[in-house]
Structures are given as structure tokens and as C-alpha cells.
Amino acid sequence: MSNRGSNEGLNRLLACFHDAKRNAVVELERAKDQGKKIVGMYCLFAPVELIWSLGAIPVGLCGTSEVPIPDAEKILPRNLCPLIKSSYGFAITDTCPFFRLADCIIAEATCDGKKKMFELLGREKALFLMDIPQKREGAEALTYWISEIKRMGSFLEKQLECEIDEKHLQRSIKAMNEQRMLLQKILRWFKGNPPLTGMDMNALVEATFFQPDQDKTLNLLKDLLNHLERDQGEDALSGNRRILLTGCPVGSGSEKVLELIEELGGLVVCQESCSGIRSFNFTVDEGKGPLESLAEKYLAIPCASMTPNMRRIELIDRLIREYDIKGVVDLTWQSCHTFNVESYRVKEHVENRFQLPYLHIETDYSLYDREQLRTRIEAFLEMIN
């Protein structure tokens, strides 16, 4: 893989996304001083459209660094997923500025570890736990999920002291749909030789969880897309080691696998994860009632907490074909049992249907195994040659 050229305009735009999380703190503090309410979130299942429609700001909460994990392990079991321990550690040590600024929290019962941790986290701040249907198929799941979204709406109305307005909700749906479609268009550049790296795309998607201003986010995405269209691939990255990274999400502080793949000459052209295409693959149907449309969209997220989760296999199938994938890396955070068990099915599908190299990595947020991972990933990439 070649290095990206010294395109000042592109680098300046990408810097806006790479720095978004840090810069958001100042902007959120300013918004708070102006009377804005902030709602913290941990997962994709929370319909951000509801939060925006109430005049509040949805913001992702910290949970992708190993730094606060020792403090969390004084209370939580050590053999728990690092994402859960990191999320809790940040909250109890007051080292996540977004948690400190949040007026309330929306949490999601995507696994047993999370829902039990949220019982403790609820002592720190007002928290609403969304109960996720385990089976998405059938009218009963959709009906139940609509009722959960309504309950979330009632919680927000009480906490934020305002009422949901359908017109405001429809405007928020439209804006979020536009954001997702812009992300889809940017990702399509990875079908050829893209001018962005997988690390760039990861930062770009993560930045959308920390933007206090919807219009600013849309304008940044439009500027980047316009630049790519004008540039027409002049600074495209070449190489045949085109990797699909699937499994658990990756964020600031937990990018070691993604970073190593690209450091060793691979190019992650797509992430099938909550930090990748799962967050923007589906849009909300604007022709239906807003609550039903929101429920349908969010219920379609192919999370491993669902059973059966054939939609994830179908998505992986499509991505392999569309993005000319040459190898699949499946990342599982230690003790994430849902994704760990599901890895067998992913391996079976990738190897039997596509005859592609497959690598399953189970690790945590620490760097102790970085050199071991380097050896494994290097050998995996050699298989692609």
C-alpha cells in the first residue's frame, strides 16, 4: 500500500474528523452554558433522532481505552469485556468529559455484562435501559421495540422537560438520513483505490458520534465528499491486500488491530462493525409514521446480540463482493461471548463460500500482545500474496 500524497486540502479536512472528539468537549461545554441538554449513549440502538428532536445533543460516551480499567476492576469482575470495564471506569473516575456533561444516559441491554454494569452506572446518573429484543423476526419483536422507543421518549421528555413534536422528529430523521447517505457515498470510494485509509474512515465515523451540531457535521461530510469528487483519486492508495474488518467496534485507544493491518501493508476498505458500516448502512423510511420507521431501522442493526443473526452474514457476503475483499479479519474483545461464538459461523462462511483467508483475533485493549498480533497479522497478509 502506498502512502497518501501531500494533499493539503484533504489532510486539513481529515484533521477535522481526527480531532473531532477532542474539540467536541469545548463545543459541548459552550452549548451547556447556553442551556442545551446533553444525552450520553453507549450503543447504536439508541435512536438519536428522538434526542435531536427534543433540542438536546446526543453524544457517545467514552469506553475504548484501557486507562480506567484498573479502577473498574475494583468493582467489576476482571474477566469481563474491556468495553464494559472501560465504560464504567471512565464514569466512576470522572475522566470522561462527555459523561460529566451528560444530563442523562441512554443504555442498551445488548449483553448480560452490560445490563448488570448499567445497574451500577445508574447510581451515578439518571439512566434509561432499553431492552433489546433477542429475536428481530416477526411482528411481536417490532411491536415490543416500538414500545421501548416510546418508553425512552417518555424518559427523555421527563429528564429534558420538554415534549416530542412530530414535525421536529421528522426533521431530525431527515437530517440523520442525509448524514448516513453521505457516509455511504464516502465509503463507496473504497470500492476502488481510495484516497483514505481505514484509520481515516474509522476516525470519520467516530467523529459523527461527538458532533454537537448536526449542520456542521453534514457540511464537513459534504466538503470531504466534494473534495474526493474533485480530486478523482489523484492520491489513491494502491495495493491488493484489501481487508474487511468485522466483529467488535474499534475506537480511539482501541485501534491496535486496525492500525497493525495498515502498518503492515493491508488496507481496511470496510469495517462491518458498530464503528463502521453498521452505524450508517440503513436509513429511516420517511414515508411511514416516525416511531414505526425508527423501530424498523434500529431493529435491523445486525448485532451479535440477536439470534439468529443471519443479517450479519448477509451483510458480510455483500461487502466481500462489492469491495473486492481479499481477506477477512474478525475482531473479538475478550469475554465478548456473543461475537466470539458467532466467529465460527463467519469463518465457515468466508472460507467455504469465498475461499478467502480468515483471521480471528481475540484480544483486549492493552498493548501487551501487540508484537504477537503483529506476527499473526503479518503472516495472514502474506497469505493474500
C-alpha positions in Angstrom: 0.0 0.0 0.0 1.4 3.4 -1.0 1.4 6.5 1.3 -1.2 9.1 0.7 0.1 12.2 -1.2 0.7 15.5 0.5 -2.8 16.9 -0.5 -3.1 19.8 1.9 -6.9 20.2 1.4 -7.6 16.5 2.0 -5.3 16.4 5.1 -7.0 19.5 6.5 -10.4 18.0 6.1 -9.4 14.7 7.6 -7.8 16.5 10.6 -11.3 17.9 11.4 -12.5 14.4 11.9 -9.4 13.0 13.6 -9.6 15.9 16.1 -13.4 15.9 16.5 -13.6 14.1 19.8 -11.1 16.4 21.5 -12.7 19.6 20.0 -16.2 18.5 20.9 -15.5 19.0 24.6 -15.2 22.7 24.3 -18.2 23.0 22.0 -20.3 20.9 24.3 -19.3 23.0 27.3 -20.3 26.1 25.4 -23.6 24.5 24.4 -24.2 23.6 28.1 -23.6 27.1 29.2 -26.2 28.2 26.6 -28.8 26.0 28.2 -28.6 23.0 25.9 -29.2 19.5 27.4 -26.8 16.6 26.6 -27.8 12.9 26.4 -25.0 10.3 26.7 -25.2 7.0 24.8 -23.2 3.8 24.6 -24.6 1.9 21.6 -26.1 2.2 18.2 -29.6 1.0 19.3 -30.5 4.4 20.8 -32.5 6.4 18.2 -30.5 9.7 18.2 -33.3 11.3 16.1 -35.5 11.4 19.2 -32.8 13.2 21.2 -32.1 15.8 18.4 -35.9 16.4 18.0 -36.1 17.4 21.7 -33.4 20.1 21.2 -30.8 18.1 23.1 -27.4 16.8 21.9 -26.7 13.1 21.7 -23.1 12.2 22.4 -21.1 9.0 22.5 -19.6 8.1 25.9 -16.0 7.0 26.5 -15.3 3.3 26.5 -12.4 2.5 24.2 -9.3 3.0 26.3 -7.6 0.7 28.8 -6.6 3.6 31.1 -9.6 3.4 33.5 -10.0 -0.4 33.5 -7.9 -1.0 36.8 -10.3 1.3 38.7 -13.3 -0.5 37.2 -11.8 -3.9 38.2 -12.0 -2.9 41.8 -15.8 -3.3 41.4 -16.4 -5.4 38.3 -15.0 -8.9 37.5 -11.6 -8.9 35.8 -12.8 -11.4 33.2 -15.4 -9.0 31.8 -15.3 -7.4 28.3 -12.9 -4.5 28.2 -15.5 -2.3 26.6 -17.8 -2.7 29.6 -14.9 -2.2 32.1 -13.6 0.9 30.2 -17.1 2.4 30.0 -17.7 2.0 33.8 -14.1 3.0 34.7 -14.4 6.3 32.8 -17.7 7.1 34.6 -16.6 6.4 38.2 -13.2 8.2 37.8 -14.8 11.3 36.2 -12.3 11.1 33.4 -14.8 11.1 30.5 -15.8 14.7 29.9 -18.9 13.6 27.9 -20.2 11.6 30.9 -19.7 14.6 33.2 -21.6 16.9 30.8 -24.4 14.5 30.2 -27.8 15.3 31.8 -28.9 11.7 31.5 -27.8 8.4 29.9 -29.4 6.0 27.4 -28.2 2.5 27.8 -28.9 -0.7 25.9 -29.2 -4.3 27.2 -27.2 -5.9 24.4 -25.5 -8.4 26.7 -25.7 -9.6 30.3 -22.4 -8.0 31.2 -23.6 -4.6 30.1 -27.0 -4.7 31.7 -25.6 -5.6 35.1 -22.9 -2.9 34.8 -25.7 -0.4 33.9 -27.4 -1.3 37.3 -24.3 0.2 39.0 -23.9 3.0 36.5 -27.4 4.1 37.2 -26.2 5.2 40.7 -24.0 7.8 39.0 -26.6 9.5 36.7 -30.2 9.2 35.6 -30.2 6.2 33.2 -32.8 4.6 30.9 -32.0 1.0 29.9 -33.5 -0.1 26.6 -34.5 -3.8 26.5 -33.4 -5.1 23.1 -35.5 -7.9 21.5 -33.3 -11.0 21.2 -35.2 -12.1 18.1 -35.9 -9.5 15.4 -38.1 -11.5 13.1 -41.9 -11.3 13.4 -44.4 -8.6 14.3 -44.1 -9.2 18.0 -40.4 -8.0 18.1 -41.2 -4.8 16.2 -44.3 -4.1 18.4 -42.2 -4.6 21.5 -39.3 -2.4 20.2 -41.8 0.4 19.3 -43.0 0.3 22.9 -39.3 0.5 24.1 -38.7 3.6 21.9 -41.9 5.2 23.3 -40.7 4.5 26.9 -37.3 6.0 26.0 -39.1 9.1 24.6 -41.1 9.4 27.9 -37.9 9.2 29.9 -36.3 11.9 27.8 -39.4 14.2 28.0 -39.2 14.0 31.8 -35.4 14.5 32.0 -35.2 17.2 29.4 -38.5 18.9 30.5 -40.0 19.1 27.0 -42.3 17.2 24.7 -41.7 15.3 21.5 -43.0 17.1 18.5 -43.6 15.0 15.4 -42.5 17.7 13.0 -39.3 18.2 14.8 -38.8 14.4 14.9 -39.3 14.2 11.1 -36.7 16.9 10.6 -34.2 15.1 12.7 -34.9 11.8 10.8 -34.3 13.7 7.5 -31.0 15.1 8.8 -29.7 11.8 10.1 -30.7 10.1 6.9 -28.7 12.7 5.0 -25.7 12.0 7.2 -25.9 8.3 6.7 -26.2 8.6 2.9 -23.1 10.9 2.9 -21.2 8.3 4.8 -22.4 5.6 2.3 -21.2 7.7 -0.6 -17.8 8.3 1.0 -17.4 4.6 1.8 -18.1 3.8 -1.9 -14.7 5.3 -2.8 -13.2 2.2 -1.1 -14.6 0.0 -3.8 -11.7 1.2 -5.9 -8.3 2.5 -4.8 -9.4 5.0 -2.1 -7.6 8.3 -1.1 -8.4 7.4 2.5 -7.1 4.7 4.8 -9.2 2.5 7.1 -7.9 4.6 10.0 -9.2 7.7 8.3 -12.6 6.2 7.8 -12.7 4.9 11.4 -12.0 8.5 12.7 -14.6 9.9 10.3 -17.4 7.6 11.6 -16.4 8.0 15.2 -16.5 11.8 14.8 -20.2 11.7 13.9 -20.8 10.5 17.5 -19.2 13.6 19.0 -20.6 16.4 16.9 -22.7 18.9 18.9 -24.0 20.5 15.7 -25.9 18.4 13.1 -25.5 21.1 10.4 -21.7 21.3 11.0 -21.4 17.5 10.7 -23.3 17.5 7.4 -21.2 20.3 6.0 -18.0 18.6 6.9 -19.1 15.4 5.2 -20.2 17.3 2.1 -16.9 19.1 2.0 -15.0 15.8 2.2 -17.2 14.2 -0.5 -16.8 17.2 -2.8 -13.1 17.1 -2.4 -12.9 13.4 -3.2 -15.0 14.0 -6.3 -12.8 16.9 -7.5 -9.6 15.0 -6.7 -10.8 11.9 -8.7 -8.4 9.6 -7.0 -5.2 11.5 -7.6 -3.9 10.4 -4.2 -5.4 7.0 -4.3 -3.8 4.2 -2.2 -2.9 1.1 -4.2 -2.5 -2.5 -3.1 -4.2 -5.8 -3.4 -4.4 -6.6 0.4 -8.0 -5.4 0.7 -9.3 -6.3 4.1 -12.7 -6.5 5.6 -12.5 -5.9 9.4 -15.6 -7.4 11.1 -16.7 -8.1 14.7 -16.4 -5.7 17.7 -16.2 -1.9 17.4 -13.0 0.0 17.3 -12.5 3.5 18.8 -9.9 5.9 20.0 -7.5 3.9 22.1 -8.5 0.5 20.8 -7.4 0.7 17.2 -4.3 -1.6 17.6 -5.6 -4.3 15.2 -6.8 -1.8 12.6 -3.5 0.1 12.9 -1.4 -3.0 12.6 -3.2 -4.2 9.5 -2.5 -1.0 7.7 1.0 -0.6 9.2 1.9 -4.0 7.7 0.7 -3.2 4.2 -3.0 -4.1 4.3 -5.8 -1.7 3.6 -9.1 -1.9 5.6 -11.6 -1.0 2.9 -14.6 -1.7 5.0 -15.5 -2.3 8.7 -18.5 -4.5 9.3 -18.9 -3.3 12.9 -20.7 -0.7 15.1 -17.8 1.6 14.4 -18.2 1.0 10.7 -21.0 0.4 8.2 -23.5 -0.9 10.8 -23.9 2.7 12.0 -25.0 4.0 8.6 -26.0 1.1 6.4 -29.7 1.7 6.9 -31.8 4.8 6.7 -35.2 5.5 8.3 -38.2 5.3 6.0 -39.5 8.9 5.8 -42.9 7.7 4.3 -44.2 6.0 7.4 -45.1 7.0 10.9 -41.8 8.2 12.6 -41.8 5.8 15.6 -42.5 2.7 13.4 -39.9 3.8 10.9 -37.3 4.4 13.7 -38.1 1.0 15.2 -37.7 -0.8 11.9 -34.4 0.9 11.1 -32.8 0.3 14.5 -34.1 -3.3 14.8 -32.3 -4.0 11.5 -28.8 -3.5 13.1 -27.0 -6.9 12.7 -25.7 -7.1 16.2 -24.5 -10.5 17.6 -26.9 -10.0 20.5 -29.7 -11.0 18.0 -30.5 -14.7 17.3 -30.4 -15.9 14.6 -28.1 -13.2 13.2 -28.2 -14.0 9.5 -28.3 -10.4 8.6 -24.7 -10.0 9.6 -23.7 -12.9 7.4 -25.7 -11.4 4.5 -24.0 -8.0 5.1 -20.5 -9.7 5.1 -21.5 -11.5 1.9 -22.4 -8.3 0.2 -19.3 -6.4 1.4 -16.9 -9.1 0.2 -18.4 -8.9 -3.3 -18.8 -5.1 -3.5 -15.4 -4.1 -2.0 -13.3 -6.8 -3.7 -12.2 -8.2 -0.4 -9.1 -10.4 -0.3 -9.1 -11.3 3.4 -11.3 -11.1 6.5 -10.1 -10.2 10.0 -12.7 -10.9 12.7 -12.0 -9.0 15.9 -13.5 -10.1 19.3 -12.8 -8.3 22.5 -12.1 -10.8 25.3 -15.2 -12.1 27.1 -17.5 -10.8 24.4 -19.2 -14.2 24.1 -21.8 -13.2 21.5 -19.3 -12.2 18.9 -16.9 -15.0 20.0 -19.4 -17.7 19.4 -20.5 -16.1 16.1 -17.0 -16.1 14.8 -17.2 -19.8 13.9 -20.1 -19.1 11.6 -18.3 -16.1 10.0 -15.2 -18.2 9.4 -17.2 -21.0 7.9 -19.0 -18.6 5.5 -15.8 -16.7 4.5 -13.7 -19.8 3.9 -16.4 -22.1 2.3 -18.2 -19.6 0.2 -15.4 -17.3 -0.9 -12.2 -19.4 -0.2 -10.7 -16.3 1.4 -8.1 -16.1 4.1 -9.7 -15.6 7.5 -8.1 -14.5 10.8 -9.9 -14.4 14.1 -8.3 -12.3 16.8 -9.4 -12.3 20.4 -7.7 -9.6 22.5 -8.3 -6.7 24.9 -7.5 -3.0 24.9 -3.9 -3.4 26.3 -0.8 -3.4 24.2 0.9 -6.3 25.9 0.2 -8.6 22.9 0.9 -6.1 20.1 4.0 -7.8 18.9 2.3 -11.2 18.9 -0.5 -9.7 16.9 2.0 -8.2 14.5 3.4 -11.6 13.8 0.0 -13.2 13.2 -1.3 -10.3 11.0 1.9 -10.2 9.0 1.6 -14.0 8.3 -2.1 -13.5 7.4 -1.3 -10.7 4.9 1.4 -12.9 3.4 -1.3 -15.5 2.6 -3.0 -12.9 0.4 0.1 -12.5 -1.7 
